[in-house]
Amino acid sequence: MKSTHAALAAALAVSLCTMAAASTTKSDQPKPTEKCFGVALAGHNDCAAGAGTTCAGTAKADYQGDAWMLVDKGTCTQIKTPKGYGSLKPQ
């Protein structure tokens, strides 16, 4: 009887470990990001938007060329704005 309980406990422990490992998927890990210039709206940049600004939320104009925000890696140059596409370098 004791060996049956031990076997059940071991089986339960293995299944719990397997479930925990399966629940940690790639989507749980943060996606790589990159700085994308010229796509932030006024006051919504992530940090340091050029001369006269200090950090997040200080961009003075929409799509300011020296203001950046973090976007998913590989998507920046596909973001279209009224002033053109996003850039990986200050404009």
C-alpha positions as YAML, in Angstrom:
chain: A
units: angstrom
residues:
- id: 1
  name: MET
  ca: [0.00, 0.00, 0.00]
- id: 2
  name: LYS
  ca: [2.80, 2.41, 0.86]
- id: 3
  name: SER
  ca: [4.52, 1.77, -2.45]
- id: 4
  name: THR
  ca: [1.26, 2.59, -4.28]
- id: 5
  name: HIS
  ca: [1.06, 5.95, -2.48]
- id: 6
  name: ALA
  ca: [4.71, 6.64, -3.25]
- id: 7
  name: ALA
  ca: [4.19, 5.79, -6.90]
- id: 8
  name: LEU
  ca: [1.13, 8.05, -7.11]
- id: 9
  name: ALA
  ca: [3.01, 10.88, -5.39]
- id: 10
  name: ALA
  ca: [5.92, 10.48, -7.81]
- id: 11
  name: ALA
  ca: [3.59, 10.43, -10.82]
- id: 12
  name: LEU
  ca: [1.84, 13.56, -9.56]
- id: 13
  name: ALA
  ca: [5.16, 15.34, -9.00]
- id: 14
  name: VAL
  ca: [6.35, 14.46, -12.51]
- id: 15
  name: SER
  ca: [3.11, 15.66, -14.09]
- id: 16
  name: LEU
  ca: [3.23, 18.94, -12.15]
- id: 17
  name: CYS
  ca: [6.82, 19.55, -13.26]
- id: 18
  name: THR
  ca: [5.87, 18.78, -16.86]
- id: 19
  name: MET
  ca: [2.91, 21.17, -16.70]
- id: 20
  name: ALA
  ca: [5.06, 23.94, -15.21]
- id: 21
  name: ALA
  ca: [7.67, 23.49, -17.93]
- id: 22
  name: ALA
  ca: [5.01, 23.52, -20.65]
- id: 23
  name: SER
  ca: [3.46, 26.74, -19.32]
- id: 24
  name: THR
  ca: [6.73, 28.62, -19.79]
- id: 25
  name: THR
  ca: [6.60, 29.26, -23.51]
- id: 26
  name: LYS
  ca: [8.44, 31.63, -25.79]
- id: 27
  name: SER
  ca: [5.58, 34.12, -25.51]
- id: 28
  name: ASP
  ca: [6.31, 34.49, -21.78]
- id: 29
  name: GLN
  ca: [9.75, 35.87, -22.57]
- id: 30
  name: PRO
  ca: [10.07, 39.56, -23.49]
- id: 31
  name: LYS
  ca: [10.35, 40.29, -27.19]
- id: 32
  name: PRO
  ca: [13.49, 42.04, -28.39]
- id: 33
  name: THR
  ca: [12.92, 45.74, -29.04]
- id: 34
  name: GLU
  ca: [14.68, 48.57, -30.85]
- id: 35
  name: LYS
  ca: [14.61, 52.36, -30.79]
- id: 36
  name: CYS
  ca: [12.44, 53.75, -33.57]
- id: 37
  name: PHE
  ca: [12.80, 57.44, -34.41]
- id: 38
  name: GLY
  ca: [10.07, 59.62, -35.87]
- id: 39
  name: VAL
  ca: [7.04, 57.54, -34.85]
- id: 40
  name: ALA
  ca: [6.12, 58.93, -31.41]
- id: 41
  name: LEU
  ca: [3.33, 61.42, -30.88]
- id: 42
  name: ALA
  ca: [4.08, 64.64, -28.99]
- id: 43
  name: GLY
  ca: [4.60, 63.85, -25.33]
- id: 44
  name: HIS
  ca: [4.68, 60.08, -25.91]
- id: 45
  name: ASN
  ca: [8.34, 59.40, -26.72]
- id: 46
  name: ASP
  ca: [10.28, 56.96, -24.56]
- id: 47
  name: CYS
  ca: [13.32, 59.09, -23.71]
- id: 48
  name: ALA
  ca: [15.72, 61.91, -24.69]
- id: 49
  name: ALA
  ca: [14.14, 63.51, -27.74]
- id: 50
  name: GLY
  ca: [17.06, 65.69, -28.78]
- id: 51
  name: ALA
  ca: [18.01, 69.20, -27.78]
- id: 52
  name: GLY
  ca: [15.74, 70.81, -25.22]
- id: 53
  name: THR
  ca: [14.29, 67.55, -23.97]
- id: 54
  name: THR
  ca: [15.38, 65.35, -21.12]
- id: 55
  name: CYS
  ca: [13.44, 62.13, -21.12]
- id: 56
  name: ALA
  ca: [10.16, 60.29, -21.64]
- id: 57
  name: GLY
  ca: [7.15, 62.32, -22.70]
- id: 58
  name: THR
  ca: [9.10, 65.42, -23.71]
- id: 59
  name: ALA
  ca: [8.77, 65.34, -27.53]
- id: 60
  name: LYS
  ca: [7.26, 68.65, -28.58]
- id: 61
  name: ALA
  ca: [5.80, 67.57, -31.94]
- id: 62
  name: ASP
  ca: [4.16, 64.51, -33.47]
- id: 63
  name: TYR
  ca: [6.60, 62.29, -35.37]
- id: 64
  name: GLN
  ca: [9.59, 64.36, -34.22]
- id: 65
  name: GLY
  ca: [12.66, 63.00, -36.03]
- id: 66
  name: ASP
  ca: [14.91, 62.90, -32.98]
- id: 67
  name: ALA
  ca: [12.29, 61.41, -30.64]
- id: 68
  name: TRP
  ca: [12.19, 57.66, -30.30]
- id: 69
  name: MET
  ca: [10.07, 54.95, -28.78]
- id: 70
  name: LEU
  ca: [10.71, 51.25, -28.30]
- id: 71
  name: VAL
  ca: [9.01, 48.95, -30.82]
- id: 72
  name: ASP
  ca: [9.27, 45.23, -31.55]
- id: 73
  name: LYS
  ca: [12.57, 44.47, -33.28]
- id: 74
  name: GLY
  ca: [12.24, 44.46, -37.05]
- id: 75
  name: THR
  ca: [9.07, 46.57, -37.21]
- id: 76
  name: CYS
  ca: [10.40, 50.15, -37.06]
- id: 77
  name: THR
  ca: [10.97, 50.78, -40.75]
- id: 78
  name: GLN
  ca: [7.51, 49.38, -41.54]
- id: 79
  name: ILE
  ca: [5.69, 51.93, -39.36]
- id: 80
  name: LYS
  ca: [4.21, 54.59, -41.67]
- id: 81
  name: THR
  ca: [3.44, 58.07, -40.38]
- id: 82
  name: PRO
  ca: [2.25, 61.23, -42.16]
- id: 83
  name: LYS
  ca: [5.94, 62.23, -42.32]
- id: 84
  name: GLY
  ca: [7.19, 58.93, -43.76]
- id: 85
  name: TYR
  ca: [8.44, 55.70, -42.22]
- id: 86
  name: GLY
  ca: [10.12, 55.08, -38.87]
- id: 87
  name: SER
  ca: [13.91, 55.17, -38.79]
- id: 88
  name: LEU
  ca: [16.55, 53.34, -36.77]
- id: 89
  name: LYS
  ca: [18.60, 56.57, -36.64]
- id: 90
  name: PRO
  ca: [17.63, 60.13, -35.65]
- id: 91
  name: GLN
  ca: [16.26, 62.09, -38.59]
...
